[in-house]
Amino acid sequence: MPEPRRRVWTRARALNALFLVPYLALFLVWVIAPAIVGLGLSLTEWSIFTGEMHFVGLRNYLRVFQDDLFLRSLANTLYYTALSVILGNAFSLLMAYGLARGIRGKLVFQTIFFAPVVLSIGVTGVVWGWLYNGDFGLLNYWLESIGLPRVHWLSNPRWAMISVIIMVIWAGAGFNMMIYLAGMLNVPRGLYEAAQLDGANAWQQWIYVTIPLMKYTFAFTLTVSTIGAFQVFDQPYILTGGGPDYATYTLVYHIYSNGFRYFRIGYAAALSYLLALLIFGVVYVQYRLLTRTNVEY
């Protein structure tokens, strides 16, 4: 390579590196540094009132096996994650499939379905809190109008988590719908035409053409949905406060309670790292299973 061209490439690389400096600085300050400090705190008992800090090693991590609320919150989080991810993505996929078939008013439906995504959790929580109200909520009004008894959606442990999941699916299904719709529209039409010539019906085209070619779309949506589900906090906090009888008490809610209610900073930090390891393990296995086959076209 001639010397002048080599100098141009060197300057270009230096300039590109310079553009990365602001992002790397923010990433270091707001992500890496807090992660390191949090890891250190998880090995200590720290009182924010007296400032005293004592090194306890792995005691905070071993403490979870004696914490009944941790086990309860873990079970609630796994239950919430399984239902919300499966049902939410199925609902999003169904909406995307309907829109991909070119129904009339497609843009209107896209706007309606996506609108809840841009609403704040505070607004969503207040609206659904009124809908779920056991005395004068709209849902109970509809149930009574068809002769069914009232349901105490948020005060009955049997229905509380289901109520939260329904609200979450309504609020977030539009995002995954747009991802699924983009994936469906990206599948080459020629493959469907070839499948039709081979005698494949609509269901066979879906199983053998659409799903294999959308595997990375499924991997993305399911991974993002799973990560978000494991970190659920806002919805139970606004709707139920973790109750009734700890029915909606999740892992992040347990971390919040220990850190900002009981000021067990070290234990809350340890719980946060255990949650991070749990998310990493589940998402890694999930992603490997969803992308283990190679599809080319």
C-alpha positions as CSV (number, residue, x, y, z in Angstrom):
1,M,0.0,0.0,0.0
2,P,1.5,3.4,-0.9
3,E,2.6,5.5,2.0
4,P,0.0,8.4,1.6
5,R,-2.9,5.9,1.5
6,R,-1.5,4.2,4.6
7,R,-1.5,7.5,6.4
8,V,-5.1,8.1,5.4
9,W,-6.2,4.8,6.8
10,T,-4.3,5.5,10.0
11,R,-6.0,8.8,10.4
12,A,-9.4,7.3,9.7
13,R,-8.9,4.7,12.3
14,A,-7.7,7.3,14.8
15,L,-10.8,9.5,14.0
16,N,-13.1,6.5,14.4
17,A,-11.6,5.7,17.8
18,L,-12.0,9.3,18.8
19,F,-15.7,9.2,18.1
20,L,-16.0,6.1,20.4
21,V,-14.4,7.9,23.3
22,P,-17.7,9.6,24.6
23,Y,-19.7,6.4,24.5
24,L,-16.9,4.4,26.1
25,A,-16.6,7.0,28.8
26,L,-20.3,6.9,29.6
27,F,-20.3,3.1,29.4
28,L,-17.4,3.0,31.9
29,V,-19.0,5.4,34.3
30,W,-22.6,4.2,34.2
31,V,-22.2,0.5,33.6
32,I,-18.7,-1.0,34.4
33,A,-18.0,1.1,37.5
34,P,-21.4,0.5,39.2
35,A,-21.1,-3.2,38.3
36,I,-17.7,-3.4,40.0
37,V,-18.9,-1.5,43.0
38,G,-22.0,-3.6,43.3
39,L,-20.0,-6.8,43.2
40,G,-17.8,-5.4,46.1
41,L,-20.9,-4.5,48.1
42,S,-22.4,-8.0,47.7
43,L,-19.4,-9.3,49.7
44,T,-20.1,-6.9,52.6
45,E,-22.6,-5.8,55.2
46,W,-22.9,-2.0,54.9
47,S,-25.0,0.4,56.9
48,I,-25.9,3.5,55.0
49,F,-26.8,5.2,58.3
50,T,-23.5,4.7,60.2
51,G,-21.2,4.1,57.2
52,E,-19.8,1.0,58.8
53,M,-18.9,-1.8,56.3
54,H,-17.8,-5.3,57.2
55,F,-16.5,-7.9,54.8
56,V,-18.6,-11.1,55.0
57,G,-17.4,-13.0,51.9
58,L,-20.1,-15.2,50.3
59,R,-22.4,-15.1,53.3
60,N,-24.9,-12.9,51.4
61,Y,-25.0,-15.4,48.6
62,L,-25.5,-18.4,50.9
63,R,-28.2,-16.6,52.8
64,V,-30.7,-17.0,49.9
65,F,-31.1,-20.7,50.8
66,Q,-32.5,-19.7,54.2
67,D,-34.7,-16.9,52.8
68,D,-38.2,-18.1,52.3
69,L,-39.2,-14.9,50.5
70,F,-36.4,-15.3,48.0
71,L,-37.7,-18.8,47.1
72,R,-41.3,-17.4,46.9
73,S,-40.2,-14.5,44.7
74,L,-38.2,-16.9,42.5
75,A,-41.2,-19.1,42.0
76,N,-43.4,-16.1,41.2
77,T,-40.8,-14.8,38.7
78,L,-40.5,-18.1,36.9
79,Y,-44.3,-18.4,36.7
80,Y,-44.7,-14.9,35.5
81,T,-41.9,-15.3,32.9
82,A,-43.2,-18.5,31.5
83,L,-46.7,-17.3,31.0
84,S,-46.0,-13.8,29.9
85,V,-43.3,-14.8,27.4
86,I,-45.3,-17.7,25.8
87,L,-48.7,-16.0,25.8
88,G,-47.3,-12.6,24.9
89,N,-45.3,-13.7,22.0
90,A,-48.1,-16.0,20.7
91,F,-50.5,-13.0,20.8
92,S,-47.9,-10.8,19.0
93,L,-47.3,-13.4,16.4
94,L,-51.1,-13.8,15.8
95,M,-51.5,-10.1,15.3
96,A,-48.4,-9.9,13.0
97,Y,-49.8,-12.8,10.9
98,G,-53.1,-11.0,10.4
99,L,-51.4,-7.8,9.4
100,A,-49.0,-9.7,7.0
101,R,-52.0,-11.0,5.1
102,G,-52.8,-7.5,3.9
103,I,-56.1,-6.8,5.7
104,R,-57.9,-3.6,5.1
105,G,-56.8,-0.7,7.3
106,K,-53.5,-2.3,8.0
107,L,-51.8,1.0,9.1
108,V,-54.7,1.8,11.4
109,F,-54.5,-1.5,13.1
110,Q,-50.7,-1.2,13.4
111,T,-51.1,2.1,15.1
112,I,-53.8,0.8,17.5
113,F,-51.8,-2.3,18.4
114,F,-48.6,-0.4,18.9
115,A,-50.1,2.6,20.9
116,P,-49.9,0.9,24.3
117,V,-46.1,0.5,23.9
118,V,-45.5,4.2,24.1
119,L,-47.6,4.7,27.2
120,S,-45.8,5.1,30.5
121,I,-46.1,2.3,33.0
122,G,-47.7,4.8,35.4
123,V,-50.6,5.6,33.0
124,T,-51.0,2.0,32.1
125,G,-51.1,0.9,35.8
126,V,-53.7,3.5,36.7
127,V,-56.0,2.6,33.8
128,W,-55.8,-1.1,34.5
129,G,-56.2,-0.5,38.2
130,W,-59.6,1.1,37.5
131,L,-60.5,-1.7,35.1
132,Y,-59.6,-4.3,37.7
133,N,-61.4,-2.6,40.6
134,G,-63.4,-5.1,42.5
135,D,-66.3,-2.8,43.3
136,F,-66.9,-0.6,40.2
137,G,-64.3,-1.8,37.6
138,L,-65.3,-2.2,34.0
139,L,-64.3,-5.9,33.8
140,N,-66.7,-6.8,36.7
141,Y,-69.4,-4.7,35.1
142,W,-69.1,-6.8,32.0
143,L,-69.1,-10.0,34.0
144,E,-72.2,-9.1,35.9
145,S,-73.9,-8.0,32.6
146,I,-73.7,-11.6,31.4
147,G,-74.7,-13.2,34.7
148,L,-71.2,-14.1,36.1
149,P,-70.0,-13.2,39.6
150,R,-67.6,-10.4,40.4
151,V,-63.9,-11.3,40.5
152,H,-61.5,-9.7,42.9
153,W,-58.7,-9.4,40.3
154,L,-56.0,-7.7,42.5
155,S,-57.0,-8.8,46.0
156,N,-57.3,-12.5,45.3
157,P,-54.0,-14.4,45.3
158,R,-55.4,-16.8,42.6
159,W,-56.0,-14.0,40.2
160,A,-53.5,-11.3,41.1
161,M,-50.5,-12.6,39.0
162,I,-52.8,-13.4,36.1
163,S,-54.1,-9.9,36.2
164,V,-50.6,-8.5,36.0
165,I,-49.7,-10.7,33.1
166,I,-52.8,-9.7,31.1
167,M,-51.9,-6.0,31.6
168,V,-48.2,-6.7,30.6
169,I,-49.3,-8.6,27.4
170,W,-51.6,-5.8,26.4
171,A,-49.0,-3.1,27.0
172,G,-46.1,-4.8,25.3
173,A,-47.5,-7.0,22.6
174,G,-47.3,-4.3,20.0
175,F,-43.5,-4.1,20.1
176,N,-43.0,-7.8,19.3
177,M,-45.8,-7.6,16.7
178,M,-43.7,-5.1,14.7
179,I,-40.6,-7.3,14.9
180,Y,-42.6,-10.4,13.8
181,L,-44.3,-8.5,11.0
182,A,-40.9,-7.3,9.7
183,G,-39.6,-10.9,9.8
184,M,-42.6,-12.2,7.9
185,L,-42.4,-9.6,5.2
186,N,-38.7,-10.3,4.8
187,V,-39.3,-13.9,3.8
188,P,-38.9,-14.1,-0.1
189,R,-42.2,-14.6,-1.8
190,G,-40.6,-16.9,-4.3
191,L,-40.3,-19.6,-1.5
192,Y,-44.0,-19.5,-0.9
193,E,-44.7,-19.8,-4.6
194,A,-42.3,-22.8,-4.9
195,A,-44.0,-24.4,-1.9
196,Q,-47.4,-23.9,-3.5
197,L,-46.2,-25.6,-6.7
198,D,-45.0,-28.5,-4.6
199,G,-48.5,-28.8,-3.1
200,A,-47.9,-27.3,0.3
201,N,-51.0,-25.8,2.0
202,A,-51.0,-22.7,4.2
203,W,-50.1,-24.6,7.4
204,Q,-47.2,-26.5,5.8
205,Q,-45.9,-23.2,4.3
206,W,-45.9,-21.7,7.8
207,I,-44.2,-24.7,9.4
208,Y,-41.6,-25.4,6.7
209,V,-41.0,-22.0,5.2
210,T,-41.9,-19.1,7.6
211,I,-40.8,-20.5,10.9
212,P,-37.3,-21.8,9.8
213,L,-36.5,-18.5,8.0
214,M,-37.6,-16.4,11.0
215,K,-35.6,-18.3,13.6
216,Y,-33.4,-15.3,14.4
217,T,-36.5,-13.1,14.7
218,F,-37.9,-15.6,17.2
219,A,-34.6,-15.8,19.0
220,F,-34.5,-12.0,19.3
221,T,-38.1,-11.5,20.5
222,L,-38.0,-14.4,22.9
223,T,-34.7,-13.3,24.4
224,V,-35.7,-9.7,24.9
225,S,-39.0,-10.8,26.3
226,T,-37.4,-13.2,28.7
227,I,-34.9,-10.7,30.0
228,G,-37.6,-8.1,30.5
229,A,-39.9,-10.7,32.3
230,F,-37.2,-11.7,34.8
231,Q,-36.8,-8.0,35.7
232,V,-40.5,-7.3,36.2
233,F,-41.1,-4.8,39.0
234,D,-43.1,-1.7,37.9
235,Q,-46.4,-3.5,37.2
236,P,-46.7,-5.5,40.5
237,Y,-45.5,-2.4,42.4
238,I,-48.2,-0.2,40.9
239,L,-51.1,-2.7,40.8
240,T,-50.7,-4.9,43.9
241,G,-47.6,-3.8,45.9
242,G,-46.3,-7.3,45.7
243,G,-49.5,-8.8,47.3
244,P,-51.9,-10.2,48.1
245,D,-50.1,-12.7,50.3
246,Y,-46.9,-12.2,48.2
247,A,-48.7,-13.6,45.1
248,T,-47.0,-11.0,42.9
249,Y,-43.8,-10.6,44.9
250,T,-41.0,-11.0,42.3
251,L,-37.2,-11.2,42.5
252,V,-36.7,-7.5,41.6
253,Y,-39.3,-6.6,44.1
254,H,-37.4,-8.6,46.7
255,I,-34.2,-6.8,45.8
256,Y,-36.0,-3.5,46.1
257,S,-37.4,-4.4,49.5
258,N,-34.1,-5.5,50.9
259,G,-32.2,-2.6,49.5
260,F,-34.5,0.4,50.0
261,R,-36.9,-0.7,52.7
262,Y,-34.8,-2.7,55.0
263,F,-31.5,-1.2,53.9
264,R,-29.7,-4.6,53.5
265,I,-27.5,-3.2,50.8
266,G,-25.0,-6.1,50.7
267,Y,-27.7,-8.7,50.5
268,A,-29.6,-6.7,47.9
269,A,-26.5,-6.5,45.8
270,A,-25.9,-10.3,46.1
271,L,-29.5,-10.9,45.0
272,S,-28.9,-8.7,42.0
273,Y,-25.9,-10.7,40.9
274,L,-27.8,-13.9,41.4
275,L,-30.6,-12.6,39.2
276,A,-28.1,-11.6,36.5
277,L,-26.6,-15.1,36.5
278,L,-30.0,-16.6,36.3
279,I,-31.0,-14.4,33.4
280,F,-27.7,-15.2,31.6
281,G,-28.1,-18.9,32.1
282,V,-31.7,-19.0,30.9
283,V,-31.1,-16.7,27.9
284,Y,-28.0,-18.6,26.8
285,V,-29.7,-21.9,26.8
286,Q,-32.8,-20.4,25.1
287,Y,-30.8,-18.7,22.4
288,R,-28.7,-21.8,21.7
289,L,-31.8,-23.9,21.3
290,L,-33.5,-21.4,19.0
291,T,-30.5,-20.9,16.7
292,R,-28.9,-24.4,16.6
293,T,-30.0,-25.2,13.0
294,N,-28.7,-23.5,9.9
295,V,-31.1,-22.2,7.3
296,E,-30.0,-20.8,4.0
297,Y,-31.9,-19.3,1.1
